[in-house]
Amino acid sequence: MAVYHLNGLNLPRSSEAQWEAGSPVNRGRLSKGDLVFFATSGGRKISHVGIYVGEDKFIHAPGRNKRIRFDSLSKRYFRRRYVGARTYL
């Protein structure tokens, strides 16, 4: 949300509301800046979001008091929890 806000776009605060606000994007058609969504708490409920940066990678904040980092969508943990992606541009 903060990155989009710094670039003049207002997104809802929660990851679930962000999911609802965006337009769906197929994983094979992701563009830099699209948001990728994950269900990290079990089930299919959206609970985590990252920003796609290209080449199958995204940037995200893994948790409170943890450093922002890059990860791969192909990493087993994220591959299993991937719900989908949305674009806002």
Secondary structure, DSSP 8 states (H G I E B T S, - for coil): -HHHHHTT----SSHHHHHHHSEEE-GGG--TT-EEEE--SSTT---EEEEEEETTEEEE--STTS--EEEETTSHHHHHHEEEEEE--
